[in-house]
Amino acid sequence: MFLRRYAANLLRRIGFPAPTASSVGRTTRYVFPVSLSRETNFSYEYASGGYTWRMNKRNPFLWIVICAHAGIILGINANPVLAKDMSTESSSENDTEGADIIGLRKVEDGSVISNIHTSKWRIFTDNGRDFFSQGKVGEAEKLFLSALQEAKEGFGERDPHVASACNNLAELYRVKKEFDKAEPLYLEAINILEESFGVEDIRVGAALRNLGQFYLMQRKLEEARVCYERALKIQVRVLGHGHVDISDTMYYLGMVLYMQGKEKDAEVLIQDSIRILEEGGLGDSSICVKRLRYLAQIYLKSNRPAEAENVQRKILHTMELSKGWNSLDTIIAAEGLALTLQSTGNLKEAQRLLERCLDARKTLLPEDHIQIGANMLHIARVRMLNSNQLRKVDISGAIAELEKAKDLLHNSIRIARRVLNNFTKQKGNLKSYSAPGETRMEGHAALIILMQSLDALGLLEINKQELQELQEHLPVAEAENALFQCISAYKEFETERSISDSPAVKAEYLSCLKHLLSLISDTDRTQSFEGATLKELEDEIKRLESELHHRKRKN
């Protein structure tokens, strides 16, 4: 919303470039009013297959990352950028005819088209946007269709008002995922704008960026790249350097390039996109923080934890200054940093941050909230790592750490089971099942936390038994029981595909199966267990590995 208000205010303040030779005789008064870009401090070049950026001198719920840095979350902007008529907001220098000020348009013979169509078009458009923002997509669609009809009848088939109406309707179909209906409308809007204002006009750039978002949503990466590159060149040429909104196009182009495997080019774009926001006074904005998180995930994905740590410290510092610790945003930032510190072996600071996160969460959330269970799981893992470091120098200290971790895991398991029980109860009682999306999200998170906690408990029991020097006659009952519970948890909810049919859940199930197979093999057991043979267990592992590999390639 901030970006849209910024763009609307900007349109009132700046003039538009003079018409190109191809558009002489046309009025530039009918602005294609999508969310226009904001200036950047960088110039754009594309040469020799690479990108160079040159500095110019002048909730309902906030969800934690369940698996530590499991992958990149590609946050595509889901908020549609609807067109808004700005025809009455032209600069006074160009308002040479009073008819244009009130939305009328002269035709060749000098007659004036009635403003009835203008009024109806505007009403349909404004009401459609209101319904759309309220989630009433059906009502919005009818109004946008009526606005398109009025624009064609009142202004002509190739008028920019038609482009505006096409864009609105295309964005609605994009949200509905009716892509076959959306694409022709996007293309029609661009064609009309190019005819009206020229191919290098800023309104064409805004329309191209919308089309790029449309392609990115479908993972049509090459089409999205072409749109973003064209939009970016137009923005830089028209708006000049120092315009903040260019950072948006840079960011999305960077995302596309990263997904195409052009990691270096992508990093440069995303880094510069963040720098532009910071130099524009938006370094503490939610948009900038989101991009910093994405950059940190890129570093982690490419095994550069030190660089990720620097970015995450920056995020946490921003959150502490702007929101303090009485905010889930700050807690999530601290937790992300703690998980990175854990991966680099900085266990002391990681544990301190995670314990502070837990204390803060307990003041903000119910005692059995799944985020508290996840937080306990993270601390337990750190304590298990502490135990591993102590085992060569302090056996009793190592065992004590495992006991503390065990208590945390039992609490995490208890909380996760309670959330899953509530999910089952609400699923069975349709009258109380008022927020299915939110409930599914909680159920999915709880199932992952439950399986991870049980898996960790199984490994903890093995480590504890080894520390007690019982390896020759290893009683595996407790470890085996925990792993069987992990597998049973998955089987119990396997039919609930809304929470179980995800790569994250299946990966945890696979981990439990592998640990159980290793445990059983180490004890030389070749017969059946819990009604299954070792071969069946091995076959199930192979099937899951193949499924996850196929899904990864598909995505």
C-alpha positions in Angstrom: 0.0 0.0 0.0 2.8 2.4 0.8 4.3 1.9 -2.7 1.0 2.6 -4.3 0.4 5.8 -2.3 3.9 6.9 -3.1 3.4 6.4 -6.8 0.0 8.2 -6.9 1.5 11.2 -5.1 4.5 11.1 -7.5 2.2 11.3 -10.5 0.7 14.5 -9.1 4.1 16.1 -8.7 6.0 15.2 -11.9 5.3 15.9 -15.5 5.4 13.2 -18.2 7.9 13.2 -21.1 6.8 14.8 -24.3 5.1 12.5 -26.9 7.4 10.7 -29.2 7.3 11.3 -32.9 5.0 8.2 -33.3 2.5 9.7 -30.9 2.2 13.2 -32.3 -1.4 14.3 -32.5 -2.4 12.1 -29.6 -3.1 13.4 -26.1 -0.9 12.1 -23.3 -3.6 13.1 -20.8 -5.1 9.6 -20.3 -2.5 8.1 -18.1 -2.2 4.3 -17.7 -2.5 4.4 -13.9 -0.9 1.3 -12.6 1.6 1.5 -9.8 4.5 3.4 -11.4 8.1 2.9 -10.5 10.2 4.9 -8.1 13.6 6.3 -9.0 16.9 4.6 -8.4 20.5 5.7 -7.8 21.9 3.2 -10.3 22.2 3.1 -14.0 21.5 -0.1 -15.9 23.6 -1.8 -18.5 23.4 -5.2 -20.1 26.5 -6.3 -22.0 28.4 -9.6 -22.8 25.6 -11.6 -21.2 26.1 -10.0 -17.7 24.5 -7.3 -15.6 26.4 -4.3 -14.4 25.0 -1.7 -12.0 26.9 1.5 -11.7 26.5 3.9 -8.8 26.0 7.6 -9.9 27.5 10.2 -7.8 24.4 12.3 -7.6 -0.7 -11.6 10.4 -3.2 -13.3 10.9 0.0 -15.5 11.8 3.8 -14.9 11.5 5.3 -18.3 10.9 8.8 -19.3 11.8 11.0 -21.3 9.5 10.2 -24.8 10.6 13.2 -26.5 9.1 16.5 -24.6 9.6 17.1 -22.9 6.3 15.3 -25.6 4.3 15.3 -23.5 1.1 14.4 -20.2 -0.5 11.0 -18.8 0.0 10.1 -17.0 -3.2 7.9 -14.3 -2.0 6.0 -13.1 -5.1 3.8 -10.1 -4.4 0.3 -11.4 -4.3 -1.4 -8.0 -4.0 -2.8 -7.0 -7.4 -1.7 -3.7 -8.9 -5.0 -2.3 -10.2 -5.2 0.5 -12.7 -6.5 3.9 -11.5 -7.7 6.7 -13.7 -5.5 9.7 -13.5 -6.9 11.6 -16.5 -8.1 14.5 -14.3 -4.7 14.9 -12.7 -2.7 16.1 -15.7 -0.3 19.0 -15.2 -1.8 22.4 -15.7 0.6 23.1 -18.5 -1.0 20.5 -20.7 -4.6 21.2 -19.8 -5.4 23.3 -22.9 -9.0 22.2 -23.3 -11.6 22.3 -20.5 -13.3 19.2 -22.0 -10.3 17.1 -21.2 -10.2 18.2 -17.6 -13.7 16.7 -16.9 -12.8 13.5 -18.8 -14.3 14.3 -22.2 -12.6 13.6 -25.4 -12.8 15.5 -28.7 -13.3 13.5 -31.9 -12.2 14.4 -35.4 -15.3 16.3 -36.4 -15.1 18.4 -33.2 -18.1 16.8 -31.5 -17.8 15.8 -27.9 -18.4 12.3 -26.5 -20.9 12.3 -23.6 -19.4 12.0 -20.2 -22.0 9.4 -19.3 -19.6 6.7 -20.3 -16.8 8.4 -18.3 -18.9 8.5 -15.2 -20.1 4.9 -15.5 -16.5 3.7 -16.3 -15.2 5.4 -13.2 -17.9 4.1 -10.9 -17.5 0.5 -12.2 -13.7 0.8 -11.8 -13.7 2.3 -8.3 -16.4 -0.1 -7.0 -14.6 -3.0 -8.6 -11.4 -2.1 -6.9 -13.2 -1.8 -3.5 -14.8 -5.3 -3.9 -11.5 -6.7 -5.0 -9.7 -5.4 -2.0 -12.4 -7.0 0.2 -11.9 -10.3 -1.4 -15.2 -10.2 -3.2 -13.8 -11.4 -6.5 -17.1 -12.4 -8.2 -18.6 -8.9 -7.7 -15.3 -7.3 -8.7 -15.2 -9.3 -11.9 -18.7 -8.2 -13.0 -17.8 -4.5 -12.4 -14.4 -4.8 -14.2 -16.1 -6.3 -17.2 -18.7 -3.5 -17.2 -15.9 -1.0 -16.9 -14.1 -2.5 -20.0 -17.3 -2.3 -22.0 -18.0 1.3 -21.0 -14.4 2.2 -21.9 -14.7 0.7 -25.3 -18.0 2.3 -26.0 -17.1 5.7 -24.5 -13.5 6.2 -25.6 -12.9 3.7 -28.5 -11.4 0.3 -28.7 -7.7 1.6 -28.6 -8.0 4.2 -25.9 -5.8 4.1 -22.8 -9.0 3.8 -20.6 -9.5 0.4 -22.3 -5.9 -0.5 -21.3 -6.6 0.5 -17.7 -9.7 -1.7 -17.7 -7.8 -4.6 -19.3 -5.1 -4.4 -16.7 -7.6 -4.5 -13.8 -9.4 -7.5 -15.2 -6.1 -9.3 -16.0 -5.0 -8.8 -12.4 -8.2 -10.2 -11.1 -7.9 -13.3 -13.3 -4.2 -13.7 -12.2 -5.4 -13.9 -8.6 -8.1 -16.4 -9.6 -5.3 -18.3 -11.5 -7.4 -18.1 -14.6 -4.2 -17.6 -16.6 -5.6 -18.2 -20.1 -8.0 -15.3 -19.6 -5.4 -13.0 -18.0 -2.6 -13.1 -20.5 -4.5 -11.7 -23.6 -5.7 -8.8 -21.4 -2.2 -8.0 -20.3 -0.9 -8.1 -23.8 -3.8 -6.0 -25.1 -3.2 -3.3 -22.4 0.5 -3.1 -23.5 -0.3 -2.9 -27.2 -2.8 -0.1 -26.6 -0.3 1.9 -24.4 2.5 1.4 -26.9 0.2 2.8 -29.7 -0.9 5.7 -27.5 2.3 6.8 -25.9 5.2 5.0 -27.6 7.1 1.9 -26.6 9.4 3.7 -24.2 6.7 5.3 -22.1 6.7 4.8 -18.3 3.1 3.5 -18.5 4.3 0.7 -20.8 7.0 -0.1 -18.3 4.4 -0.4 -15.5 2.3 -2.7 -17.7 5.3 -4.8 -18.6 6.2 -5.2 -14.9 2.6 -6.5 -14.2 3.0 -9.0 -17.0 6.4 -10.0 -15.6 4.7 -10.7 -12.2 2.1 -12.8 -14.1 4.8 -14.9 -15.8 6.8 -15.2 -12.6 3.8 -16.5 -10.7 3.6 -19.4 -13.3 7.4 -19.9 -13.2 7.7 -18.9 -16.9 11.1 -17.5 -16.1 12.3 -16.5 -19.6 9.1 -14.6 -20.4 9.3 -12.9 -17.0 13.0 -11.9 -17.5 12.2 -10.3 -20.9 9.4 -8.2 -19.3 11.4 -7.1 -16.3 14.4 -6.1 -18.4 12.3 -4.0 -20.8 10.5 -2.4 -17.8 13.7 -1.6 -16.1 15.3 0.0 -19.1 12.2 2.2 -19.6 12.1 3.2 -15.9 15.8 4.2 -15.9 15.5 6.2 -19.1 12.2 8.0 -18.2 12.5 8.5 -14.4 16.2 9.0 -14.2 18.5 8.1 -11.4 17.6 8.1 -7.8 14.0 6.8 -8.2 13.2 4.2 -5.5 10.6 2.2 -7.4 13.2 0.9 -9.8 14.4 -1.2 -6.9 11.2 -3.3 -7.1 11.9 -4.2 -10.7 15.5 -5.0 -9.9 14.4 -7.2 -7.1 12.0 -9.3 -9.1 14.4 -9.5 -12.0 17.0 -10.7 -9.5 14.6 -13.4 -8.3 14.0 -14.6 -11.9 17.8 -14.7 -12.6 18.4 -16.6 -9.4 15.8 -19.2 -10.4 17.5 -19.5 -13.8 20.8 -20.3 -12.1 22.4 -16.9 -12.8 23.3 -16.5 -9.1 26.0 -13.8 -9.4 23.8 -11.5 -11.5 20.9 -12.1 -9.2 22.9 -11.2 -6.1 24.0 -7.9 -7.6 20.5 -6.9 -8.5 19.1 -7.8 -5.1 21.9 -6.2 -3.2 21.5 -3.0 -5.2 17.7 -3.1 -4.8 18.2 -3.1 -1.0 20.8 -0.3 -1.2 18.4 1.9 -3.1 15.8 1.5 -0.4 18.2 2.2 2.3 19.5 5.4 0.6 15.9 6.4 0.0 15.2 6.3 3.8 13.4 2.9 3.6 16.0 0.7 5.2 13.7 -0.1 8.1 10.6 -0.8 6.0 9.0 -4.2 5.8 9.9 -4.3 2.1 13.6 -3.9 2.7 13.6 -6.4 5.5 11.9 -8.9 3.3 14.6 -8.5 0.6 17.3 -8.8 3.2 15.8 -12.1 4.3 15.7 -13.3 0.8 19.4 -12.4 0.3 20.3 -14.2 3.5 18.5 -17.3 2.2 20.5 -17.1 -1.0 23.8 -17.0 1.0 22.7 -20.0 3.0 21.7 -21.9 0.0 25.1 -21.3 -1.6 26.8 -22.3 1.7 28.0 -18.9 2.7 26.9 -18.7 6.3 29.2 -15.9 7.3 27.6 -13.5 4.7 24.1 -14.7 5.8 25.0 -14.0 9.4 26.0 -10.4 8.6 22.7 -9.8 6.8 20.7 -11.4 9.6 22.4 -9.3 12.2 21.4 -6.3 10.2 17.8 -7.5 10.1 17.7 -8.1 13.9 19.3 -4.7 14.6 16.6 -3.0 12.4 13.8 -5.0 14.2 15.1 -4.2 17.6 15.2 -0.5 16.9 11.9 -0.3 15.1 9.8 -2.8 17.1 11.7 -4.0 20.1 11.4 -7.5 21.6 7.6 -7.2 22.1 7.1 -8.2 18.5 7.1 -11.5 16.7 9.0 -9.9 13.8 11.9 -9.3 16.1 11.7 -12.8 17.5 11.7 -14.4 14.1 14.7 -12.3 13.0 16.6 -13.4 16.1 15.6 -17.0 15.6 16.9 -16.9 12.0 20.2 -15.5 13.2 20.4 -18.2 15.9 19.9 -21.0 13.4 22.7 -19.7 11.3 25.0 -19.3 14.3 24.1 -22.9 15.2 25.2 -24.1 11.8 28.6 -22.3 12.2 29.2 -23.8 15.6 28.6 -20.6 17.6 26.4 -22.5 20.0 26.7 -20.2 23.0 25.2 -17.1 21.3 22.7 -19.3 19.4 21.4 -20.7 22.7 21.2 -17.3 24.3 19.2 -15.9 21.4 16.8 -18.9 21.2 16.2 -18.8 25.0 15.4 -15.0 24.7 13.1 -15.8 21.8 11.3 -18.4 23.9 10.9 -16.0 26.9 9.5 -13.3 24.5 7.1 -15.7 22.8 5.7 -16.9 26.1 4.6 -13.3 26.8 3.0 -12.9 23.4 1.5 -16.3 22.6 -0.6 -18.9 24.4 1.5 -21.4 26.3 0.7 -24.3 23.9 1.2 -22.3 20.7 3.1 -24.3 18.0 5.7 -21.6 17.7 6.7 -22.2 21.4 7.0 -25.9 20.6 9.2 -25.2 17.6 11.3 -22.8 19.7 11.8 -25.6 22.3 12.9 -28.0 19.6 15.6 -25.5 18.4 17.0 -25.1 21.9 17.0 -28.9 22.4 19.1 -29.3 19.3 21.6 -26.8 20.5 21.9 -28.6 23.8 22.4 -31.9 22.0 25.3 -30.2 20.1 26.6 -28.9 23.4 26.6 -32.4 24.7 28.5 -33.6 21.7 31.2 -31.1 22.4 31.4 -32.0 26.0 31.5 -35.8 25.6 35.3 -35.9 25.4 36.0 -33.7 28.4 33.0 -33.9 30.7 30.8 -37.0 30.4 28.5 -36.0 33.3 28.1 -32.5 31.8 27.3 -34.0 28.4 24.6 -36.3 29.9 23.1 -33.3 31.8 22.8 -31.4 28.6 21.0 -34.3 27.0 18.6 -34.5 30.0 17.7 -30.8 29.5 17.3 -31.4 25.8 15.0 -34.3 26.5 12.7 -32.2 28.7 12.4 -29.6 26.0 11.7 -32.3 23.4 8.9 -33.8 25.5 7.3 -30.4 25.8 7.6 -29.8 22.1 6.0 -33.2 21.4 3.2 -32.4 23.9 2.4 -29.1 22.3 2.5 -30.5 18.7 0.2 -33.3 19.6 -2.3 -30.9 21.3 -2.3 -28.7 18.1 -2.9 -31.8 15.9 -5.7 -33.0 18.2 -7.4 -29.6 17.9 -7.0 -29.8 14.2 -8.8 -33.2 14.2 -11.6 -31.9 16.4 -12.2 -28.8 14.3 -12.1 -30.9 11.1 -14.8 -33.1 12.6 -16.9 -30.1 13.8 -17.8 -28.1 10.7 -19.5 -25.4 12.7 -16.4 -24.6 14.6 -14.2 -25.0 11.6 -14.3 -21.3 10.8 -10.7 -20.7 9.6 -9.7 -23.8 7.6 -6.7 -22.1 6.0 -5.3 -21.0 9.3 -6.0 -24.3 10.9 -4.3 -26.2 8.1 -1.3 -24.0 8.5 -1.1 -24.8 12.2 -1.7 -28.5 11.5 1.0 -28.7 8.9 3.5 -26.9 11.2 2.6 -29.1 14.1 3.0 -32.3 12.2 6.5 -31.3 11.1 7.5 -30.2 14.7 6.1 -33.5 16.1 8.1 -35.6 13.6 11.3 -33.6 14.1 11.0 -33.7 17.9 10.5 -37.5 17.9 13.3 -38.0 15.4 15.6 -35.9 17.6 14.5 -37.8 20.7 15.5 -41.1 19.1 18.9 -39.7 18.3 19.2 -38.3 21.8 18.5 -41.7 23.4 21.2 -43.3 21.3 23.7 -40.6 22.3 22.8 -40.9 25.9 23.3 -44.7 25.9 26.7 -44.3 24.2 27.8 -41.8 26.8 26.8 -44.4 29.5 29.1 -46.9 27.8 26.4 -49.4 27.0 27.2 -49.7 23.4 28.1 -53.4 23.4 24.7 -54.3 24.8 22.8 -51.4 23.5 19.2 -51.3 24.7 17.5 -49.6 21.7 14.0 -49.7 23.0 13.6 -46.0 23.9 15.3 -44.8 20.7 13.3 -47.3 18.6 10.1 -46.3 20.3 10.6 -42.6 19.5 11.3 -43.3 15.8 8.3 -45.6 15.5 6.2 -42.8 17.0 7.6 -40.4 14.4 6.5 -42.8 11.6 3.2 -43.5 13.2 2.5 -39.7 13.4 3.0 -39.5 9.6 0.8 -42.5 9.0 -2.0 -41.1 11.2 -2.3 -38.0 9.2 -1.2 -39.4 5.8 -4.8 -39.1 4.5 -5.0 -35.5 5.6 -3.3 -34.3 2.4 -3.7 -30.6 3.3 -1.1 -31.0 6.1 0.8 -34.2 5.1 1.3 -33.9 1.4 4.3 -31.5 1.3 8.0 -32.0 0.7 8.8 -30.8 4.2 6.6 -33.4 5.9 7.8 -36.2 3.6 11.4 -35.2 4.2 10.9 -35.6 7.9 9.2 -38.9 7.4 12.1 -40.1 5.2 14.6 -39.0 7.9 12.8 -41.1 10.6 12.8 -44.1 8.3 16.5 -43.8 7.6 17.4 -43.4 11.3 15.2 -46.4 12.1 16.8 -48.5 9.4 20.3 -47.6 10.7 19.3 -48.4 14.2 17.8 -51.8 13.3 20.7 -52.7 11.1 23.2 -51.9 13.9 21.5 -54.4 16.1 21.7 -57.2 13.5 18.0 -57.6 13.4 16.9 -59.1 10.1 13.5 -60.3 10.9 10.2 -58.3 10.8 9.5 -55.5 13.2 6.2 -53.8 13.9 4.7 -55.9 11.1 7.2 -54.8 8.4 10.4 -56.3 7.1 13.7 -54.6 6.6 13.3 -54.9 2.8 9.9 -53.2 3.0 11.5 -50.4 5.0 14.2 -50.1 2.4 11.7 -50.1 -0.4 9.7 -47.3 1.3 12.9 -45.2 1.6 13.6 -45.6 -2.1 10.1 -44.7 -3.0 10.2 -41.5 -0.9 13.6 -40.5 -2.2 12.4 -40.9 -5.8 9.2 -38.9 -5.1 11.0 -36.0 -3.5 13.6 -36.0 -6.3 10.9 -35.8 -8.9 9.0 -33.0 -7.1 12.2 -31.0 -6.7 13.0 -31.3 -10.4 9.4 -30.4 -11.3 9.5 -27.2 -9.2 
